[in-house]
Amino acid sequence: MGEALNQVLNLGWECLDMQIMDKWSAVGLGLEYTELRLGRTTMDWLEIGTELGNHVLRRLEPLVSGVEVMGYSSVLGLLSKPIIDLAIGLTRIRASRL
């Protein structure tokens, strides 16, 4: 189970190229660690959240049963921090016997 958990935690963000990251920045997504900024959720944010959820699902397909965009940034027009929150449902993982 530890190996499966490590795979979930290490999503392989290196496969997200700079064009994708630039797109996120261009629509106002992302914060520096010490920054606090609020904005209204836009259709661009919702589309990027869906794209990100699909990416996570594809990368972890055997381990993940579903991915949902959640939180304030998942509601169009709501005031929120410019970050995407994902809820990831894991499939049942059978623990190895020691």
Backbone as a chain_set.jsonl record, in Angstrom:
{"seq": "MGEALNQVLNLGWECLDMQIMDKWSAVGLGLEYTELRLGRTTMDWLEIGTELGNHVLRRLEPLVSGVEVMGYSSVLGLLSKPIIDLAIGLTRIRASRL", "coords": {"N": [[0.823, -1.185, 0.0], [2.024, 1.208, 0.628], [3.615, 1.808, -1.607], [1.667, 2.304, -3.555], [0.44, 4.545, -2.447], [2.574, 6.332, -2.552], [2.723, 6.606, -5.327], [0.335, 7.938, -5.835], [0.811, 10.341, -4.488], [2.992, 11.319, -5.89], [2.507, 12.676, -8.608], [3.714, 13.117, -11.033], [4.217, 15.693, -12.162], [5.986, 16.723, -13.94], [5.239, 16.147, -16.495], [3.467, 18.046, -17.201], [3.603, 20.557, -19.337], [5.286, 23.722, -19.965], [3.596, 25.379, -21.428], [1.033, 24.748, -20.54], [1.217, 25.514, -17.853], [1.701, 28.238, -18.241], [-0.731, 28.971, -19.363], [-2.453, 28.626, -17.164], [-1.472, 30.648, -15.506], [-1.986, 32.887, -17.119], [-4.756, 33.121, -16.991], [-5.096, 33.886, -14.446], [-4.742, 32.037, -12.401], [-3.159, 30.528, -9.563], [-0.873, 31.041, -6.854], [1.707, 32.651, -5.011], [3.601, 31.389, -2.241], [3.48, 33.154, -0.023], [1.487, 34.876, -0.711], [-1.75, 36.413, -0.787], [-4.696, 36.44, -2.476], [-7.781, 37.198, -3.98], [-10.342, 36.277, -6.283], [-12.984, 36.274, -8.752], [-14.465, 33.253, -9.692], [-13.978, 32.023, -12.916], [-15.079, 30.955, -16.218], [-12.827, 29.998, -17.499], [-11.259, 29.128, -15.334], [-12.855, 27.01, -14.447], [-12.765, 25.3, -16.682], [-10.022, 24.703, -16.763], [-9.773, 23.418, -14.3], [-11.276, 21.098, -14.828], [-9.702, 19.995, -16.894], [-7.324, 19.523, -15.446], [-8.245, 17.684, -13.517], [-8.91, 15.554, -15.24], [-6.369, 14.96, -16.199], [-5.076, 14.032, -13.859], [-6.651, 11.774, -13.381], [-6.079, 10.203, -15.673], [-3.302, 9.791, -15.297], [-3.223, 8.262, -12.994], [-4.846, 6.085, -13.349], [-5.33, 3.19, -12.672], [-5.456, 3.35, -9.914], [-7.218, 5.303, -9.141], [-10.594, 6.099, -8.662], [-12.179, 8.208, -9.294], [-12.241, 11.751, -9.984], [-12.925, 14.919, -8.789], [-13.584, 18.371, -9.223], [-13.558, 20.724, -6.679], [-14.642, 22.902, -3.983], [-14.421, 26.506, -3.46], [-13.491, 27.563, -5.9], [-14.781, 26.071, -7.758], [-17.239, 26.976, -8.37], [-18.923, 28.971, -10.497], [-18.366, 32.428, -10.671], [-18.133, 32.818, -7.945], [-16.427, 34.288, -5.182], [-13.084, 33.56, -4.641], [-9.934, 31.981, -3.71], [-7.372, 31.858, -6.163], [-6.931, 29.029, -6.895], [-6.998, 25.537, -7.71], [-8.928, 23.066, -6.354], [-8.952, 19.617, -5.839], [-10.833, 16.66, -5.386], [-9.98, 13.409, -4.834], [-10.877, 10.194, -5.501], [-9.939, 7.104, -4.339], [-9.375, 3.792, -5.54], [-10.131, 0.646, -4.046], [-7.42, -0.659, -2.38], [-5.621, -3.537, -2.044], [-4.005, -4.63, 0.741], [-0.704, -5.902, 1.136], [0.315, -9.013, 2.531], [2.366, -9.352, 5.393]], "CA": [[0.0, 0.0, 0.0], [2.91, 2.356, 0.657], [4.022, 2.12, -2.975], [0.504, 2.903, -4.22], [0.278, 5.884, -1.901], [3.644, 7.148, -3.134], [2.359, 6.908, -6.706], [-0.71, 8.958, -5.783], [1.395, 11.605, -4.059], [3.95, 11.756, -6.898], [1.687, 12.637, -9.815], [4.473, 13.303, -12.256], [3.887, 17.011, -12.717], [6.925, 17.073, -14.985], [4.614, 15.974, -17.799], [2.715, 19.265, -17.503], [4.591, 21.438, -19.948], [5.226, 25.139, -19.613], [2.436, 26.002, -22.069], [-0.103, 24.562, -19.647], [1.434, 26.364, -16.691], [1.513, 29.615, -18.694], [-2.174, 29.164, -19.527], [-3.008, 28.812, -15.824], [-1.067, 31.969, -15.049], [-2.642, 33.89, -17.959], [-6.151, 33.307, -16.57], [-5.096, 34.351, -13.064], [-4.641, 30.959, -11.41], [-1.882, 30.332, -8.895], [-0.447, 31.963, -5.801], [2.977, 32.439, -4.34], [3.369, 30.875, -0.891], [3.165, 34.235, 0.919], [0.507, 35.758, -1.343], [-3.189, 36.21, -0.605], [-5.414, 37.157, -3.517], [-9.085, 36.625, -4.275], [-10.919, 36.635, -7.58], [-14.226, 35.573, -9.083], [-14.256, 32.069, -10.513], [-14.34, 32.232, -14.308], [-15.209, 29.734, -17.028], [-11.464, 29.504, -17.726], [-10.862, 28.362, -14.144], [-13.611, 25.757, -14.439], [-12.223, 24.444, -17.743], [-8.702, 24.231, -16.339], [-10.015, 22.431, -13.249], [-11.688, 19.856, -15.484], [-8.512, 19.46, -17.56], [-6.416, 19.016, -14.419], [-8.854, 16.461, -12.994], [-8.745, 14.5, -16.25], [-4.946, 14.609, -16.208], [-4.821, 13.204, -12.681], [-7.338, 10.499, -13.602], [-5.301, 9.426, -16.659], [-2.001, 9.42, -14.738], [-3.367, 7.315, -11.878], [-6.043, 5.326, -13.69], [-5.69, 1.983, -11.917], [-5.58, 3.624, -8.487], [-8.197, 6.354, -8.894], [-11.941, 5.782, -9.136], [-12.804, 9.431, -9.771], [-11.658, 13.027, -9.6], [-13.913, 16.001, -8.85], [-13.172, 19.715, -8.849], [-14.378, 21.085, -5.529], [-14.255, 24.128, -3.304], [-14.94, 27.783, -3.943], [-13.133, 27.796, -7.303], [-15.578, 25.207, -8.636], [-18.552, 27.608, -8.527], [-18.785, 30.133, -11.36], [-18.687, 33.732, -10.124], [-17.914, 32.895, -6.507], [-15.155, 34.854, -4.764], [-12.251, 32.476, -4.142], [-8.513, 32.027, -3.999], [-7.175, 31.341, -7.518], [-6.321, 27.699, -6.88], [-7.928, 24.467, -8.053], [-8.983, 21.983, -5.369], [-9.463, 18.362, -6.391], [-11.111, 15.517, -4.513], [-9.566, 12.219, -5.577], [-11.37, 8.948, -4.917], [-9.042, 5.986, -4.609], [-9.954, 2.456, -5.577], [-9.706, -0.179, -2.911], [-6.102, -1.243, -2.567], [-5.447, -4.683, -1.157], [-2.712, -4.607, 1.441], [0.088, -7.139, 1.074], [0.589, -9.669, 3.822], [3.775, -9.277, 5.822]], "C": [[0.867, 1.248, 0.0], [3.339, 2.775, -0.739], [2.882, 2.792, -3.747], [0.294, 4.328, -3.744], [1.347, 6.815, -2.447], [3.322, 7.525, -4.569], [1.285, 7.99, -6.756], [-0.104, 10.317, -5.44], [2.384, 12.173, -5.071], [3.291, 11.661, -8.266], [2.459, 12.807, -11.109], [4.154, 14.625, -12.93], [4.839, 17.418, -13.812], [6.312, 16.923, -16.376], [3.696, 17.143, -18.148], [3.706, 20.276, -18.063], [4.342, 22.901, -19.591], [4.053, 25.847, -20.268], [1.208, 25.9, -21.176], [0.028, 25.476, -18.441], [1.247, 27.836, -17.058], [0.032, 29.933, -18.868], [-2.831, 29.414, -18.178], [-2.713, 30.218, -15.321], [-1.808, 33.07, -15.817], [-4.09, 34.141, -17.541], [-6.247, 33.642, -15.086], [-5.045, 33.275, -12.007], [-3.237, 30.906, -10.826], [-1.557, 31.438, -7.909], [0.968, 31.628, -5.387], [2.663, 32.035, -2.902], [2.922, 31.967, 0.079], [2.068, 35.168, 0.421], [-0.924, 35.394, -0.954], [-3.901, 37.083, -1.619], [-6.726, 36.434, -3.758], [-9.54, 37.097, -5.647], [-12.218, 35.873, -7.773], [-13.903, 34.398, -10.0], [-14.795, 32.321, -11.917], [-14.534, 30.895, -15.016], [-13.832, 29.144, -17.32], [-10.989, 28.66, -16.553], [-11.564, 27.008, -14.134], [-13.079, 24.788, -15.491], [-10.87, 23.872, -17.349], [-8.837, 23.201, -15.223], [-10.413, 21.084, -13.823], [-10.505, 19.195, -16.184], [-7.544, 18.837, -16.558], [-6.949, 17.718, -13.813], [-8.709, 15.3, -13.955], [-7.305, 14.033, -16.334], [-4.616, 13.673, -15.042], [-5.446, 11.82, -12.87], [-6.559, 9.621, -14.58], [-3.987, 8.935, -16.068], [-2.103, 8.303, -13.707], [-4.512, 6.327, -12.1], [-6.283, 4.051, -12.879], [-5.947, 2.234, -10.431], [-6.73, 4.565, -8.142], [-9.546, 5.974, -9.482], [-12.658, 7.021, -9.658], [-12.084, 10.649, -9.258], [-12.724, 14.096, -9.8], [-13.256, 17.321, -8.483], [-14.115, 20.162, -7.739], [-13.935, 22.431, -4.967], [-14.822, 25.359, -3.982], [-14.66, 27.998, -5.432], [-13.871, 26.872, -8.26], [-16.964, 25.782, -8.904], [-18.378, 28.914, -9.299], [-19.231, 31.411, -10.654], [-18.443, 33.899, -8.639], [-16.535, 33.479, -6.221], [-14.312, 33.746, -4.138], [-10.78, 32.778, -4.363], [-8.327, 31.393, -5.377], [-6.382, 30.031, -7.546], [-7.402, 26.68, -7.209], [-7.813, 23.379, -6.987], [-9.597, 20.753, -6.028], [-9.736, 17.383, -5.262], [-10.828, 14.275, -5.351], [-10.056, 10.986, -4.83], [-10.459, 7.808, -5.319], [-9.815, 4.677, -4.664], [-9.439, 1.685, -4.374], [-8.376, -0.844, -3.257], [-5.944, -2.365, -1.553], [-4.053, -4.664, -0.553], [-2.012, -5.95, 1.312], [0.25, -7.703, 2.459], [2.07, -9.586, 4.128], [4.266, -10.628, 6.225]], "O": [[0.474, 2.261, -0.58], [3.421, 3.968, -1.029], [3.11, 3.738, -4.501], [0.004, 5.218, -4.543], [1.058, 7.967, -2.771], [3.612, 8.644, -4.992], [1.322, 8.862, -7.624], [-0.469, 11.329, -6.038], [2.595, 13.385, -5.11], [3.49, 10.69, -8.995], [1.887, 12.65, -12.188], [3.857, 14.67, -14.124], [4.554, 18.359, -14.553], [6.811, 17.511, -17.335], [3.2, 17.224, -19.271], [4.553, 20.791, -17.333], [3.324, 23.254, -18.996], [3.553, 26.829, -19.719], [0.432, 26.85, -21.065], [-0.934, 26.137, -18.049], [0.692, 28.602, -16.269], [-0.409, 31.039, -18.557], [-3.669, 30.306, -18.05], [-3.588, 30.894, -14.78], [-2.21, 34.073, -15.227], [-4.601, 35.247, -17.714], [-7.342, 33.68, -14.526], [-5.279, 33.555, -10.831], [-2.255, 31.202, -11.506], [-1.913, 32.6, -8.1], [1.379, 30.468, -5.409], [1.573, 32.313, -2.403], [2.062, 31.718, 0.925], [1.757, 36.158, 1.084], [-1.263, 34.219, -0.812], [-3.74, 38.304, -1.631], [-6.779, 35.204, -3.743], [-9.167, 38.177, -6.107], [-12.511, 34.933, -7.035], [-13.154, 34.541, -10.966], [-15.927, 32.775, -12.086], [-14.196, 29.84, -14.48], [-13.683, 27.924, -17.383], [-10.388, 27.603, -16.745], [-10.946, 25.983, -13.848], [-12.954, 23.592, -15.229], [-10.601, 22.692, -17.573], [-8.098, 22.217, -15.197], [-9.944, 20.045, -13.36], [-10.321, 17.982, -16.085], [-7.008, 17.754, -16.794], [-6.196, 16.764, -13.619], [-8.416, 14.18, -13.537], [-7.044, 12.845, -16.521], [-3.957, 12.65, -15.224], [-4.823, 10.809, -12.548], [-6.396, 8.424, -14.341], [-3.59, 7.794, -16.304], [-1.185, 7.496, -13.561], [-5.076, 5.799, -11.142], [-7.41, 3.86, -12.423], [-6.585, 1.419, -9.765], [-7.168, 4.622, -6.993], [-9.641, 5.579, -10.644], [-13.642, 6.902, -10.388], [-11.404, 10.602, -8.233], [-13.352, 14.167, -10.857], [-12.463, 17.386, -7.543], [-15.33, 19.998, -7.847], [-12.96, 23.019, -5.436], [-15.59, 25.271, -4.94], [-15.495, 28.552, -6.147], [-13.604, 26.894, -9.462], [-17.776, 25.155, -9.585], [-17.754, 29.853, -8.805], [-20.331, 31.474, -10.106], [-18.538, 35.012, -8.121], [-15.579, 33.194, -6.943], [-14.762, 33.069, -3.214], [-10.42, 33.698, -5.096], [-9.065, 30.47, -5.725], [-5.31, 29.947, -8.145], [-8.588, 26.939, -7.007], [-6.732, 22.84, -6.751], [-10.63, 20.841, -6.692], [-8.969, 17.288, -4.305], [-11.373, 14.113, -6.443], [-9.695, 10.761, -3.675], [-10.234, 7.573, -6.507], [-10.783, 4.479, -3.931], [-8.43, 2.047, -3.77], [-8.237, -1.501, -4.289], [-6.114, -2.16, -0.351], [-3.051, -4.68, -1.268], [-2.647, -7.003, 1.372], [0.316, -6.966, 3.443], [2.915, -9.731, 3.245], [5.424, -10.773, 6.616]]}, "num_chains": 1, "name": "protein.A"}
